[in-house]
Amino acid sequence: MLNSLRHWYEQNRIKPIQAGLAISRLLRDPDDTSQVFKVLEALRGDSLSRALSRMSGDERGQRLLDEQPNIVKVLNDRDMLAALPEGSIGKAYYDFVHAEGLSADGLIESSHEAPRFETIGQNLRWLGDRLRDIHDLQHVMTGYGRDTLGELCLLSFMTTQVPSRGIDFIIFMGRTKGQKEQPGLNLKELIGEGRQIGEAADWMLFTRWEDRLHEPLESVRAELGFKPPVKYREALKWLEGDQMISRSVAA
């Protein structure tokens, strides 16, 4: 009994000091992705365990747990992705990561800078890796960009799909900082839109994305209930106009 309690504690405890240090570094350098993983790991608690219970309670999820496919192999096949039809999920993903200079391996390298619990089971480890590896696919499916606002809204989508104290903490700190820098933006409403999209969409962990990359992006969005981020797109137009005015004044 005591050993079981100790095992549960090791898997589910949170580390607020480590999280605070990581978030302060992340706010100073938003491109330091490794700090995101450090926050997530420090405040992970039982979020992965809950997600695993949901996976195992559904036929689609259990099938994925049994097979444990490695999506990174597929996402790293640039030639295959580039050859997919225009408008497909895979081609949209290729265009996104190519334009941003990203790769699935880059997220893996950043995640390895965060300490991981050695006692974590294989299913939990695979599930955590799966969540990490489909991050940029979530950008593609939701339509959120890699700009600071887009990342913040995507995090809201993500923590709605898979509740996470770490992501909630990053959103809170990012919203507080962002509202001071852009008082004209209604960040509460924009973050709320990400939550609404996450509530309406099918759970992304139930989908075997390896088998759907060739399918049309818009039809899969409609099938799985992904609503367009209308308020986010409007905010981007407002921000672009504001920046153009600022540049004009500065000139």
TIGU-836967 format. One line per 4 residues: number of its first residue (from 1); for each residue x, y, z of N, C-alpha, C, O. Coordinates in steps of 0.05 Angstrom, whole numbers, plus 5000, padded with zeros to 4 digits. Example, Ala and Ser with C-alpha at 12.3 -4.5 7.8 and 13.67 -1.06 7.14 Angstrom:
1> 5264:4886:5156:5246:4910:5156:5264:4934:5156:5285:4934:5169 ~ 5257:4955:5142:5273:4979:5143:5258:5001:5157:5268:5023:5161
REM end
This chain:
1> 5017:4976:5000:5000:5000:5000:5017:5025:5000:5013:5044:4985 ~ 5037:5025:5017:5055:5048:5019:5070:5053:4993:5074:5076:4984 ~ 5080:5031:4981:5094:5033:4956:5076:5044:4934:5085:5059:4917 ~ 5051:5036:4934:5031:5045:4914:5027:5075:4917:5025:5090:4897
5> 5024:5084:4942:5020:5113:4947:5045:5129:4939:5043:5150:4927 ~ 5068:5118:4944:5093:5132:4937:5095:5134:4906:5103:5154:4896 ~ 5088:5112:4892:5088:5112:4863:5069:5133:4852:5075:5147:4833 ~ 5044:5134:4863:5025:5153:4854:5035:5182:4859:5032:5199:4841
9> 5047:5186:4882:5057:5213:4888:5079:5221:4868:5079:5244:4859 ~ 5097:5203:4862:5119:5210:4844:5109:5216:4816:5120:5233:4802 ~ 5087:5203:4808:5076:5208:4782:5059:5233:4780:5057:5245:4759 ~ 5046:5241:4802:5026:5262:4801:5033:5287:4816:5017:5307:4815
13> 5056:5288:4830:5062:5313:4845:5068:5336:4826:5076:5332:4802 ~ 5066:5360:4836:5073:5384:4820:5096:5398:4834:5101:5394:4857 ~ 5110:5414:4818:5134:5428:4827:5132:5458:4820:5142:5466:4799 ~ 5118:5473:4837:5112:5501:4830:5137:5519:4827:5137:5537:4811
17> 5158:5514:4843:5182:5530:4841:5195:5527:4813:5202:5547:4800 ~ 5198:5502:4805:5209:5497:4778:5192:5509:4757:5202:5519:4737 ~ 5166:5508:4760:5147:5519:4740:5151:5549:4739:5151:5561:4718 ~ 5153:5562:4762:5157:5591:4763:5182:5600:4750:5183:5620:4735
21> 5204:5586:4754:5229:5593:4741:5228:5590:4711:5237:5607:4696 ~ 5215:5568:4702:5213:5563:4674:5195:5584:4660:5201:5593:4638 ~ 5173:5592:4673:5155:5611:4660:5168:5638:4658:5163:5653:4639 ~ 5184:5646:4678:5198:5671:4677:5218:5672:4654:5221:5693:4640
25> 5231:5650:4648:5249:5648:4626:5234:5649:4599:5242:5661:4580 ~ 5211:5635:4599:5194:5635:4575:5184:5662:4568:5183:5670:4544 ~ 5176:5678:4588:5166:5705:4583:5187:5723:4572:5182:5741:4556 ~ 5212:5718:4581:5235:5734:4570:5242:5725:4542:5250:5742:4526
29> 5238:5700:4535:5245:5689:4509:5223:5670:4500:5225:5646:4505 ~ 5201:5680:4487:5179:5663:4479:5187:5641:4460:5172:5621:4456 ~ 5210:5643:4446:5219:5623:4427:5233:5599:4441:5240:5580:4428 ~ 5238:5601:4467:5252:5580:4482:5231:5558:4489:5221:5557:4511
33> 5226:5541:4469:5206:5520:4472:5212:5501:4495:5194:5489:4507 ~ 5237:5498:4502:5244:5479:4523:5232:5487:4550:5225:5470:4566 ~ 5228:5513:4554:5216:5523:4579:5186:5515:4581:5176:5510:4603 ~ 5173:5513:4558:5145:5504:4557:5144:5475:4569:5127:5469:4586
37> 5161:5458:4559:5161:5431:4568:5168:5429:4598:5159:5411:4612 ~ 5186:5446:4607:5193:5446:4636:5169:5454:4653:5164:5443:4674 ~ 5153:5474:4643:5129:5481:4658:5109:5458:4658:5097:5452:4679 ~ 5105:5446:4635:5086:5424:4633:5093:5401:4650:5076:5389:4663
41> 5119:5395:4651:5128:5372:4668:5126:5378:4697:5118:5361:4713 ~ 5132:5404:4705:5131:5411:4733:5103:5411:4744:5098:5406:4768 ~ 5083:5417:4727:5055:5419:4736:5037:5398:4724:5013:5400:4723 ~ 5050:5376:4715:5035:5355:4701:5013:5343:4718:4991:5338:4709
45> 5020:5337:4743:5000:5325:4761:4989:5300:4748:5004:5283:4738 ~ 4962:5296:4749:4950:5272:4738:4937:5276:4711:4920:5260:4703 ~ 4945:5298:4697:4931:5304:4672:4935:5282:4651:4916:5275:4637 ~ 4959:5270:4649:4964:5248:4630:4948:5223:4638:4938:5209:4621
49> 4947:5218:4664:4933:5195:4674:4903:5197:4667:4891:5177:4659 ~ 4892:5220:4669:4864:5224:4662:4860:5220:4632:4840:5208:4623 ~ 4878:5231:4616:4876:5228:4587:4878:5198:4580:4865:5189:4561 ~ 4896:5184:4593:4899:5155:4588:4873:5140:4594:4866:5122:4580
53> 4860:5147:4616:4835:5134:4623:4814:5139:4601:4798:5121:4594 ~ 4814:5163:4590:4795:5169:4569:4802:5153:4544:4784:5143:4530 ~ 4828:5151:4538:4836:5135:4514:4828:5106:4517:4816:5095:4498 ~ 4833:5095:4540:4828:5066:4543:4798:5060:4545:4790:5037:4542
57> 4782:5081:4550:4753:5077:4552:4738:5079:4526:4714:5077:4525 ~ 4753:5083:4504:4741:5086:4478:4755:5067:4458:4779:5063:4459 ~ 4739:5055:4440:4750:5035:4422:4773:5047:4405:4793:5034:4400 ~ 4769:5072:4395:4789:5084:4378:4815:5089:4394:4837:5084:4385
61> 4812:5099:4419:4835:5104:4435:4849:5079:4443:4874:5078:4443 ~ 4835:5058:4450:4847:5033:4458:4863:5021:4435:4884:5009:4439 ~ 4852:5024:4411:4866:5013:4387:4893:5027:4384:4913:5014:4378 ~ 4893:5053:4387:4918:5068:4385:4937:5061:4407:4961:5058:4402
65> 4927:5057:4431:4945:5048:4453:4957:5021:4448:4980:5016:4455 ~ 4942:5003:4435:4952:4977:4429:4974:4978:4408:4994:4964:4409 ~ 4970:4996:4388:4989:4998:4365:5012:5017:4371:5034:5012:4363 ~ 5006:5038:4386:5025:5059:4392:5042:5067:4368:5067:5064:4368
69> 5029:5078:4347:5044:5086:4323:5062:5110:4329:5056:5126:4347 ~ 5083:5112:4314:5103:5134:4317:5098:5154:4294:5108:5150:4272 ~ 5083:5175:4300:5075:5194:4279:5099:5210:4269:5098:5222:4247 ~ 5120:5212:4285:5143:5228:4277:5156:5217:4251:5165:5233:4235
73> 5156:5191:4248:5167:5180:4223:5153:5190:4199:5165:5196:4178 ~ 5127:5192:4201:5111:5202:4179:5114:5232:4175:5118:5241:4152 ~ 5114:5247:4196:5117:5276:4194:5144:5285:4186:5148:5307:4176 ~ 5164:5268:4189:5191:5274:4180:5196:5266:4151:5218:5272:4140
77> 5177:5253:4138:5180:5245:4110:5171:5269:4093:5149:5269:4082 ~ 5189:5288:4089:5183:5312:4075:5176:5307:4045:5158:5320:4034 ~ 5189:5288:4033:5183:5283:4004:5155:5272:4001:5141:5280:3983 ~ 5147:5255:4019:5120:5244:4018:5099:5266:4023:5079:5268:4008
81> 5104:5283:4043:5085:5304:4049:5083:5324:4027:5061:5333:4020 ~ 5106:5331:4015:5106:5351:3993:5091:5341:3969:5081:5357:3953 ~ 5090:5315:3965:5077:5303:3942:5047:5299:3945:5033:5292:3926 ~ 5037:5304:3969:5008:5301:3974:4992:5323:3960:5004:5344:3954
85> 4967:5319:3954:4951:5339:3940:4949:5366:3954:4949:5367:3979 ~ 4947:5387:3939:4943:5413:3950:4916:5413:3966:4896:5401:3956 ~ 4916:5425:3989:4892:5426:4005:4889:5402:4024:4870:5402:4040 ~ 4907:5383:4022:4906:5360:4040:4918:5368:4067:4933:5388:4069
89> 4912:5352:4088:4923:5358:4115:4954:5356:4114:4968:5374:4124 ~ 4964:5335:4101:4993:5331:4100:5008:5353:4086:5029:5362:4094 ~ 4996:5363:4063:5009:5384:4048:5008:5410:4063:5027:5426:4062 ~ 4985:5415:4077:4983:5439:4093:5003:5438:4116:5015:5459:4123
93> 5007:5415:4128:5027:5412:4149:5055:5417:4138:5071:5431:4150 ~ 5061:5405:4115:5087:5410:4102:5092:5439:4097:5113:5450:4104 ~ 5072:5453:4086:5075:5482:4080:5079:5498:4106:5095:5516:4107 ~ 5065:5490:4127:5067:5504:4153:5095:5501:4165:5108:5521:4171
97> 5105:5477:4167:5131:5473:4181:5154:5482:4163:5174:5492:4173 ~ 5150:5480:4136:5171:5490:4118:5174:5520:4120:5196:5530:4121 ~ 5151:5534:4120:5151:5563:4122:5162:5573:4148:5176:5594:4150 ~ 5157:5558:4170:5166:5566:4197:5193:5555:4204:5204:5562:4225
101> 5205:5538:4187:5231:5526:4193:5230:5507:4217:5248:5506:4233 ~ 5208:5491:4218:5204:5473:4240:5207:5444:4231:5209:5438:4208 ~ 5209:5426:4251:5209:5397:4246:5198:5383:4271:5199:5394:4293 ~ 5188:5359:4266:5179:5343:4289:5201:5337:4308:5198:5336:4333
105> 5225:5333:4297:5249:5328:4314:5256:5351:4332:5267:5348:4354 ~ 5250:5376:4323:5256:5399:4339:5241:5400:4365:5252:5407:4386 ~ 5216:5392:4364:5200:5390:4389:5211:5369:4407:5211:5372:4432 ~ 5219:5347:4396:5230:5325:4412:5255:5334:4426:5259:5329:4450
109> 5273:5348:4412:5298:5358:4424:5291:5378:4447:5304:5377:4468 ~ 5272:5395:4443:5265:5414:4464:5253:5400:4488:5259:5408:4511 ~ 5237:5379:4484:5224:5365:4506:5245:5350:4522:5241:5346:4546 ~ 5267:5342:4510:5287:5326:4525:5303:5344:4545:5317:5333:4562
113> 5300:5370:4542:5313:5388:4562:5298:5389:4588:5308:5399:4608 ~ 5273:5380:4588:5257:5379:4612:5260:5352:4626:5258:5331:4612 ~ 5265:5351:4652:5268:5326:4666:5241:5310:4665:5220:5322:4667 ~ 5243:5284:4661:5219:5267:4659:5220:5247:4682:5241:5237:4689
117> 5196:5240:4692:5194:5220:4713:5203:5193:4703:5193:5183:4683 ~ 5222:5180:4716:5231:5154:4707:5211:5132:4712:5211:5111:4699 ~ 5192:5137:4731:5173:5116:4738:5149:5116:4720:5131:5099:4723 ~ 5147:5134:4700:5124:5135:4683:5122:5110:4666:5142:5100:4657
121> 5097:5100:4663:5093:5075:4648:5094:5080:4618:5094:5103:4609 ~ 5096:5058:4603:5099:5060:4574:5075:5074:4560:5079:5090:4543 ~ 5051:5067:4569:5027:5079:4557:5027:5109:4562:5020:5125:4544 ~ 5033:5117:4586:5034:5146:4593:5056:5160:4577:5052:5182:4567
125> 5079:5147:4574:5101:5159:4559:5093:5163:4530:5098:5184:4518 ~ 5081:5142:4518:5073:5144:4490:5052:5166:4487:5053:5181:4467 ~ 5033:5168:4505:5012:5188:4503:5024:5216:4505:5016:5234:4490 ~ 5042:5220:4524:5055:5246:4527:5071:5253:4501:5070:5276:4493
129> 5085:5234:4490:5099:5239:4465:5080:5245:4442:5085:5262:4426 ~ 5058:5231:4442:5038:5236:4421:5027:5264:4422:5024:5278:4401 ~ 5021:5273:4446:5012:5301:4449:5033:5321:4439:5026:5341:4426 ~ 5058:5316:4446:5079:5333:4436:5082:5332:4406:5085:5353:4393
133> 5080:5309:4395:5086:5305:4366:5064:5316:4348:5070:5322:4325 ~ 5039:5318:4358:5018:5328:4341:5013:5358:4345:4994:5369:4335 ~ 5032:5371:4359:5028:5400:4365:5024:5416:4340:5005:5432:4337 ~ 5042:5413:4320:5040:5429:4296:5017:5420:4279:5007:5436:4263
137> 5008:5395:4281:4983:5387:4268:4959:5402:4280:4940:5408:4265 ~ 4961:5408:4305:4939:5423:4318:4939:5451:4307:4917:5463:4304 ~ 4962:5463:4301:4963:5489:4288:4948:5487:4262:4931:5505:4255 ~ 4953:5466:4246:4941:5463:4220:4911:5459:4222:4896:5472:4207
141> 4902:5442:4240:4874:5436:4242:4858:5459:4252:4835:5464:4243 ~ 4869:5475:4271:4854:5497:4282:4856:5523:4266:4839:5540:4267 ~ 4878:5526:4251:4883:5550:4236:4898:5571:4252:4901:5594:4242 ~ 4907:5564:4276:4923:5584:4291:4952:5584:4282:4964:5563:4278
145> 4963:5608:4279:4990:5611:4270:5010:5609:4293:5002:5604:4316 ~ 5036:5613:4287:5057:5611:4307:5063:5638:4319:5082:5640:4335 ~ 5049:5659:4312:5052:5684:4326:5044:5681:4355:5031:5662:4362 ~ 5052:5700:4372:5047:5698:4400:5017:5694:4407:5010:5678:4424
149> 5000:5709:4393:4971:5707:4398:4961:5680:4389:4945:5667:4403 ~ 4971:5670:4366:4962:5644:4357:4970:5622:4375:4954:5603:4380 ~ 4995:5623:4386:5003:5603:4405:4987:5603:4430:4980:5582:4441 ~ 4980:5627:4440:4964:5630:4464:4936:5618:4460:4926:5604:4477
153> 4924:5624:4437:4898:5613:4431:4898:5583:4427:4880:5569:4435 ~ 4920:5573:4414:4922:5544:4411:4925:5530:4438:4914:5509:4442 ~ 4940:5543:4456:4943:5531:4483:4915:5528:4496:4910:5509:4511 ~ 4898:5548:4492:4871:5547:4503:4856:5523:4491:4841:5509:4505
157> 4859:5519:4465:4847:5496:4452:4858:5470:4464:4843:5451:4470 ~ 4884:5469:4468:4897:5445:4478:4889:5437:4506:4883:5414:4511 ~ 4888:5457:4524:4881:5451:4552:4851:5445:4555:4842:5433:4575 ~ 4835:5453:4535:4807:5445:4535:4804:5416:4527:4788:5401:4538
161> 4820:5408:4507:4820:5380:4498:4832:5361:4519:4820:5341:4525 ~ 4855:5369:4529:4869:5353:4550:4876:5372:4572:4897:5385:4571 ~ 4860:5374:4593:4865:5393:4615:4893:5391:4626:4903:5369:4632 ~ 4906:5414:4629:4934:5415:4638:4939:5440:4655:4934:5462:4647
165> 4947:5435:4680:4954:5458:4698:4976:5474:4686:4976:5499:4687 ~ 4996:5461:4673:5018:5475:4662:5010:5494:4640:5019:5517:4639 ~ 4993:5485:4622:4984:5502:4600:4966:5525:4611:4968:5547:4602 ~ 4949:5518:4631:4933:5539:4643:4951:5561:4655:4944:5585:4653
169> 4973:5553:4668:4991:5573:4680:5004:5590:4658:5007:5614:4661 ~ 5013:5578:4636:5025:5593:4614:5005:5612:4602:5012:5635:4596 ~ 4980:5603:4599:4959:5621:4588:4955:5645:4606:4953:5668:4597 ~ 4953:5640:4632:4948:5661:4652:4971:5682:4650:4966:5706:4649
173> 4996:5673:4651:5018:5691:4650:5020:5705:4623:5026:5729:4622 ~ 5016:5691:4602:5017:5703:4575:4995:5723:4571:4999:5744:4558 ~ 4971:5717:4581:4949:5736:4578:4955:5762:4595:4950:5784:4585 ~ 4965:5758:4619:4971:5781:4635:4992:5800:4622:4989:5824:4621
177> 5013:5788:4611:5034:5803:4598:5024:5815:4572:5029:5838:4565 ~ 5009:5799:4557:4999:5808:4531:4979:5830:4533:4979:5848:4516 ~ 4962:5830:4553:4942:5851:4556:4954:5878:4563:4944:5898:4555 ~ 4977:5877:4577:4992:5902:4583:5004:5913:4557:5005:5937:4553
181> 5014:5895:4540:5028:5904:4516:5008:5911:4494:5015:5929:4477 ~ 4985:5899:4493:4964:5904:4473:4937:5909:4487:4920:5891:4485 ~ 4934:5932:4500:4909:5936:4515:4884:5938:4497:4862:5935:4506 ~ 4888:5942:4471:4866:5943:4452:4855:5916:4445:4833:5914:4432
185> 4869:5895:4452:4860:5868:4446:4843:5857:4469:4850:5861:4492 ~ 4822:5843:4462:4806:5829:4483:4816:5800:4485:4805:5782:4473 ~ 4838:5797:4500:4851:5770:4501:4832:5750:4514:4833:5726:4507 ~ 4816:5758:4533:4797:5740:4546:4779:5727:4525:4774:5703:4525
189> 4769:5744:4507:4751:5735:4486:4766:5717:4466:4755:5696:4457 ~ 4790:5724:4459:4805:5709:4439:4813:5681:4451:4812:5661:4437 ~ 4822:5681:4476:4828:5656:4489:4803:5639:4492:4804:5614:4490 ~ 4781:5652:4498:4755:5638:4500:4747:5625:4474:4735:5604:4474
193> 4754:5638:4451:4748:5625:4425:4763:5599:4422:4752:5580:4412 ~ 4788:5599:4430:4804:5574:4429:4791:5552:4446:4791:5529:4438 ~ 4781:5560:4469:4767:5540:4486:4742:5530:4472:4736:5506:4473 ~ 4727:5547:4459:4702:5539:4446:4708:5520:4422:4693:5501:4418
197> 4730:5526:4408:4738:5508:4386:4745:5480:4397:4739:5460:4385 ~ 4759:5480:4419:4767:5455:4432:4744:5439:4442:4744:5414:4441 ~ 4723:5453:4452:4699:5439:4462:4683:5427:4439:4672:5405:4442 ~ 4682:5441:4416:4666:5432:4394:4679:5410:4377:4665:5393:4366
201> 4706:5410:4377:4720:5391:4360:4722:5363:4372:4721:5360:4397 ~ 4724:5343:4355:4728:5316:4365:4755:5315:4379:4773:5331:4373 ~ 4758:5297:4398:4783:5294:4413:4806:5286:4394:4804:5264:4382 ~ 4826:5302:4391:4847:5297:4372:4862:5271:4377:4873:5259:4358
205> 4863:5262:4402:4878:5238:4408:4864:5213:4399:4876:5191:4399 ~ 4839:5215:4391:4824:5192:4381:4830:5186:4351:4824:5165:4341 ~ 4842:5206:4338:4846:5203:4309:4874:5192:4303:4894:5201:4314 ~ 4874:5173:4284:4900:5162:4275:4909:5180:4251:4903:5174:4228
209> 4923:5202:4258:4929:5222:4238:4947:5211:4216:4947:5222:4193 ~ 4962:5191:4221:4979:5178:4201:4963:5170:4177:4973:5170:4154 ~ 4938:5162:4181:4921:5151:4160:4904:5173:4146:4890:5167:4126 ~ 4906:5198:4155:4888:5218:4145:4902:5242:4132:4889:5261:4123
213> 4928:5240:4130:4944:5263:4120:4937:5269:4090:4941:5291:4081 ~ 4928:5248:4076:4923:5252:4047:4895:5264:4043:4889:5272:4020 ~ 4878:5266:4063:4851:5276:4060:4849:5306:4060:4867:5320:4071 ~ 4828:5317:4047:4825:5346:4045:4822:5359:4073:4806:5350:4089
217> 4837:5379:4078:4837:5392:4105:4810:5402:4112:4800:5397:4134 ~ 4797:5416:4094:4771:5429:4100:4749:5408:4106:4733:5412:4123 ~ 4749:5386:4091:4729:5366:4096:4733:5352:4122:4713:5345:4136 ~ 4758:5347:4130:4764:5334:4156:4757:5354:4178:4747:5345:4199
221> 4763:5379:4175:4755:5399:4195:4725:5398:4199:4716:5398:4222 ~ 4710:5398:4178:4681:5397:4180:4671:5371:4193:4654:5372:4210 ~ 4683:5349:4186:4676:5323:4197:4681:5322:4227:4664:5311:4242 ~ 4703:5333:4236:4711:5331:4264:4702:5355:4281:4708:5357:4304
225> 4688:5374:4268:4677:5396:4283:4695:5419:4290:4691:5433:4310 ~ 4716:5423:4274:4734:5445:4278:4722:5471:4267:4719:5474:4242 ~ 4715:5489:4284:4704:5515:4276:4727:5534:4269:4748:5533:4281 ~ 4723:5552:4250:4745:5571:4243:4750:5592:4265:4731:5600:4278
229> 4775:5600:4269:4781:5620:4290:4776:5648:4280:4795:5663:4274 ~ 4751:5655:4278:4743:5680:4266:4754:5705:4281:4765:5723:4269 ~ 4751:5704:4307:4760:5727:4323:4790:5730:4322:4801:5753:4322 ~ 4804:5708:4321:4834:5709:4319:4842:5721:4293:4860:5738:4292
233> 4829:5714:4271:4836:5725:4245:4830:5755:4244:4845:5771:4232 ~ 4808:5763:4256:4801:5792:4258:4822:5807:4274:4830:5829:4267 ~ 4832:5794:4296:4852:5807:4313:4878:5810:4298:4892:5830:4301 ~ 4885:5790:4281:4910:5792:4266:4909:5816:4246:4928:5830:4243
237> 4885:5819:4233:4882:5842:4215:4885:5869:4230:4897:5888:4221 ~ 4874:5870:4255:4876:5894:4271:4905:5899:4279:4914:5922:4278 ~ 4919:5878:4287:4947:5880:4295:4964:5889:4271:4982:5906:4275 ~ 4959:5878:4248:4975:5886:4224:4970:5915:4217:4989:5929:4210
241> 4945:5924:4220:4939:5952:4215:4952:5970:4236:4963:5991:4229 ~ 4952:5961:4261:4964:5977:4282:4994:5979:4278:5006:6000:4283 ~ 5007:5957:4269:5035:5957:4265:5042:5975:4241:5063:5989:4241 ~ 5025:5975:4220:5030:5992:4197:5029:6021:4205:5045:6038:4195
245> 5009:6028:4222:5007:6056:4232:5032:6063:4248:5042:6085:4245 ~ 5041:6045:4265:5064:6050:4281:5089:6055:4264:5105:6073:4269 ~ 5092:6038:4243:5115:6042:4225:5114:6068:4210:5134:6081:4206 ~ 5089:6076:4203:5085:6101:4188:5093:6125:4206:5106:6144:4196
249> 5084:6124:4231:5091:6145:4250:5120:6147:4255:5132:6169:4256 ~ 5133:6123:4258:5162:6122:4263:5178:6133:4239:5199:6145:4243 ~ 5167:6128:4215:5181:6138:4191:5180:6168:4189:5190:6180:4170
REM end
